[in-house]
Amino acid sequence: MALLKLRDGTELYYKDWGSGTPILFSHGWPLSADMWDAQMLFFAEHGYRTVAFDRRGFGRSSQPWTGYDYDTFADDIADLVKHLDLKDVTLVGFSMGGGDIARYVARHGTSRVAKFVLLSAVTPLFVKTADHDGVDKSVFDGIKAGLVKDRPQFLDDFSPLFYGTNHGTNVSQGIFKQTLQVALQASIKATIDCVTAFSETDFRPDMAKIDVPTLVIHGEDDQVVPFPYTGKLAAEMIKGAKLKIYPGAPHATATTHADQVNADLLAFLKA
């Protein structure tokens, strides 16, 4: 396996497929690099170098007890980008992975970054606060309690919202089974701690530091990361960002709308 030993000794698993202009994919909670298979295969076959990694605590990466915060995640990406010597890279972040790449830009700049993509992302702020109309904190407290009580069942029950099958989206049982299998590879500590990280981290200051061409894609019927609180605001806050709303689409557009996502990303890369 391709493992990078990070500055604190944590081992980060990554895939590095194809050759050409690089694209770096950051996955959502509680998944791994495998969620990007449809994108990595497509773009590697279309002449791009595709890189995806398992966030610390998830997939095949190490499971440290601490470090599940966005400054650490951003620095992990910086270590990987430097290790692979990625230049003119397009950063693509799904769901909580959108926060990873936003914080990477905020902490490390865009000298190596050509373009930036937020897909169903939690940015700029997920939770409801005094000055932001987001999701109530009690929802996230309930998620953490459900994980502690019965993580396998909680995650299994989460899939219909994630993929939108409760609203009529057609997803195979194989995808459901794979999703649960991948999710249960993760550390339960990482799975719980990341709920706090992705719900409470305020990326609003980071949005102003994104100074490269940006594409924001979000499903109109995202039941997990509601568009009005996240994608809509991110597109408004990032200077010159292009917004694509998928009518009736759920949260997991990388899977449910893979062909459309791939086509839109390809057009954006070539623009």
C-alpha positions in Angstrom: 0.0 0.0 0.0 1.1 3.6 -0.6 1.5 5.1 2.9 3.0 8.5 3.7 4.3 8.9 7.3 3.1 12.3 8.4 5.0 14.7 10.7 3.5 13.2 13.8 4.1 9.6 12.8 0.5 9.0 11.5 0.5 6.9 8.3 -1.7 8.3 5.5 -2.9 5.9 2.8 -3.3 7.3 -0.7 -4.0 6.3 -4.3 -2.1 7.9 -7.2 -3.5 6.9 -10.6 -2.8 8.1 -14.1 -0.6 10.9 -15.3 -1.0 14.5 -16.4 -2.4 17.5 -14.7 -3.2 16.5 -11.1 -6.5 16.4 -9.2 -6.6 15.8 -5.5 -9.8 14.4 -4.0 -10.8 14.7 -0.3 -13.5 12.4 0.9 -16.6 12.8 3.0 -17.6 11.4 6.4 -17.4 8.5 7.4 -15.9 7.2 4.1 -12.5 6.8 2.5 -10.7 7.4 -0.9 -12.8 4.6 -2.3 -15.9 7.0 -2.6 -14.0 8.6 -5.5 -13.6 5.5 -7.7 -16.0 6.8 -10.3 -14.2 10.1 -10.6 -10.6 8.7 -10.3 -11.2 6.1 -13.0 -12.9 8.6 -15.3 -10.2 11.3 -15.0 -7.2 8.9 -15.1 -8.6 7.5 -18.3 -9.0 11.1 -19.6 -5.3 12.0 -19.1 -5.3 13.4 -15.6 -3.3 12.3 -12.5 -5.8 11.5 -9.8 -4.9 11.4 -6.1 -7.2 10.5 -3.2 -6.3 9.7 0.4 -7.9 8.2 3.4 -8.2 10.9 6.1 -6.4 10.1 9.3 -8.6 7.7 11.4 -10.5 6.5 8.3 -10.0 3.7 5.8 -6.5 2.3 5.6 -4.8 5.2 7.3 -3.6 5.1 11.0 -6.1 5.6 13.8 -4.4 8.1 16.2 -6.4 9.0 19.4 -6.2 12.8 18.6 -5.8 15.1 15.7 -9.3 15.2 14.3 -9.5 18.9 13.6 -9.3 20.9 10.4 -5.9 22.5 11.0 -4.5 19.0 11.3 -6.4 17.7 8.3 -5.1 20.7 6.2 -1.5 20.1 7.3 -1.9 16.4 6.3 -2.9 17.5 2.8 0.0 19.9 2.7 2.4 17.0 3.6 0.8 14.8 0.8 1.0 17.6 -1.8 4.6 18.2 -0.9 5.5 14.5 -0.9 4.0 14.0 -4.4 5.2 17.4 -5.6 1.8 18.3 -6.9 1.7 21.5 -8.9 -1.2 23.3 -10.6 -3.5 20.9 -8.8 -7.2 21.0 -8.7 -8.6 20.4 -5.2 -12.0 18.7 -5.0 -13.6 18.3 -1.6 -16.9 16.4 -0.9 -18.9 17.1 2.2 -16.5 17.4 5.2 -13.7 17.1 2.6 -14.7 20.6 1.4 -13.5 21.9 4.8 -10.2 20.1 4.4 -9.3 21.8 1.2 -10.7 25.2 2.3 -8.5 25.1 5.4 -5.6 23.9 3.4 -5.8 27.1 1.2 -6.2 29.2 4.3 -3.1 27.8 5.9 -0.9 27.0 3.0 -2.0 29.3 0.2 -2.7 28.6 -3.5 0.9 28.6 -4.9 0.4 24.9 -5.9 -3.4 25.2 -6.6 -4.9 25.9 -10.0 -8.6 25.3 -9.3 -11.0 24.6 -6.4 -14.2 22.5 -6.3 -16.7 22.2 -3.4 -19.1 19.2 -3.9 -22.0 19.0 -1.4 -19.6 20.6 1.1 -20.1 21.7 4.7 -18.5 25.1 4.1 -18.8 27.9 5.1 -20.6 26.8 8.4 -22.8 23.9 9.1 -24.2 24.4 12.6 -26.7 27.1 13.6 -25.2 30.0 15.5 -26.3 33.5 16.6 -25.3 34.9 13.2 -25.8 31.8 10.9 -29.0 30.0 10.2 -27.7 26.4 10.0 -28.5 23.0 11.5 -29.3 22.9 15.2 -26.5 21.6 17.4 -28.9 19.0 18.9 -28.9 17.2 15.6 -25.1 16.6 15.8 -25.4 15.7 19.5 -27.9 13.1 18.4 -25.5 11.7 15.7 -22.7 11.3 18.2 -25.0 9.6 20.7 -26.2 7.2 18.0 -22.7 6.3 17.1 -21.8 5.5 20.7 -24.9 3.4 21.2 -24.8 1.3 18.0 -22.5 2.6 15.3 -23.2 -0.1 12.7 -27.0 0.4 12.9 -26.8 4.1 13.0 -24.6 4.2 9.9 -26.9 1.7 8.1 -29.9 3.9 8.9 -28.0 7.0 7.6 -27.5 5.7 4.1 -31.1 6.4 2.8 -30.6 10.1 3.7 -27.1 10.2 2.3 -28.1 8.7 -1.0 -31.7 10.1 -1.1 -33.3 6.7 -1.5 -36.0 7.8 0.9 -36.9 10.5 -1.7 -36.8 8.2 -4.7 -33.2 8.1 -5.7 -32.2 4.7 -7.1 -29.1 3.2 -5.5 -28.1 -0.5 -5.5 -27.9 -2.7 -2.4 -24.2 -3.2 -3.3 -23.5 0.5 -2.8 -25.3 0.4 0.5 -23.2 -2.6 1.6 -20.0 -1.1 0.5 -20.8 2.2 2.2 -21.3 0.4 5.6 -18.2 -1.7 5.1 -16.1 1.4 4.3 -17.6 3.4 7.2 -16.9 0.6 9.7 -13.2 0.6 8.7 -12.9 3.9 10.5 -11.9 4.5 14.1 -15.0 5.1 16.2 -13.1 7.9 17.9 -12.4 9.6 14.6 -16.0 9.1 13.5 -17.3 10.8 16.6 -14.7 13.6 16.8 -15.2 14.5 13.1 -18.9 15.2 13.7 -17.8 18.0 16.1 -15.2 19.2 13.6 -17.4 19.3 10.5 -20.4 20.7 12.3 -18.8 23.4 14.4 -15.7 24.6 12.4 -16.3 28.1 11.0 -14.8 28.4 7.5 -16.2 31.8 6.7 -12.8 33.5 7.1 -11.3 30.8 4.9 -13.7 31.6 2.0 -12.0 35.0 1.4 -8.6 33.3 0.9 -9.8 31.2 -2.0 -8.4 33.1 -5.0 -8.4 30.6 -7.8 -11.3 29.6 -10.1 -13.9 27.8 -8.1 -16.8 25.5 -8.8 -19.5 24.8 -6.3 -21.8 21.8 -6.9 -24.7 21.0 -4.6 -27.8 18.9 -4.7 -31.1 20.8 -4.3 -32.5 18.0 -2.1 -29.5 17.5 0.1 -30.9 16.2 3.3 -27.5 15.9 5.0 -25.9 19.2 4.2 -28.7 21.5 3.3 -27.9 23.8 0.4 -29.2 27.1 1.7 -26.9 27.0 4.7 -23.8 25.8 2.9 -23.3 25.6 -0.9 -25.4 28.7 -1.6 -23.4 30.8 0.9 -20.1 29.4 -0.1 -20.7 30.4 -3.8 -21.7 33.9 -2.6 -18.6 34.3 -0.4 -15.9 33.0 -2.8 -15.1 35.7 -5.4 -16.1 34.7 -8.9 -17.3 31.2 -7.9 -19.4 29.3 -10.4 -22.5 27.5 -8.9 -24.2 24.4 -10.2 -27.4 23.2 -8.5 -28.6 19.7 -9.3 -32.4 19.8 -9.2 -33.8 17.1 -6.8 -30.3 15.6 -6.2 -29.3 14.2 -2.8 -26.1 14.6 -0.8 -24.0 11.8 -2.4 -23.9 13.3 -5.9 -20.4 11.8 -6.6 -22.2 8.5 -6.7 -25.8 9.2 -7.6 -25.0 11.7 -10.3 -21.5 10.5 -11.1 -21.8 11.0 -14.9 -23.0 14.6 -14.4 -20.4 15.4 -11.8 -17.6 14.0 -14.0 -18.9 16.0 -17.0 -19.1 19.2 -15.1 -15.7 18.7 -13.5 -14.2 18.0 -16.9 -15.7 21.1 -18.4 -14.4 23.2 -15.5 -10.9 21.7 -15.8 -10.8 22.5 -19.5 -12.3 26.0 -19.2 
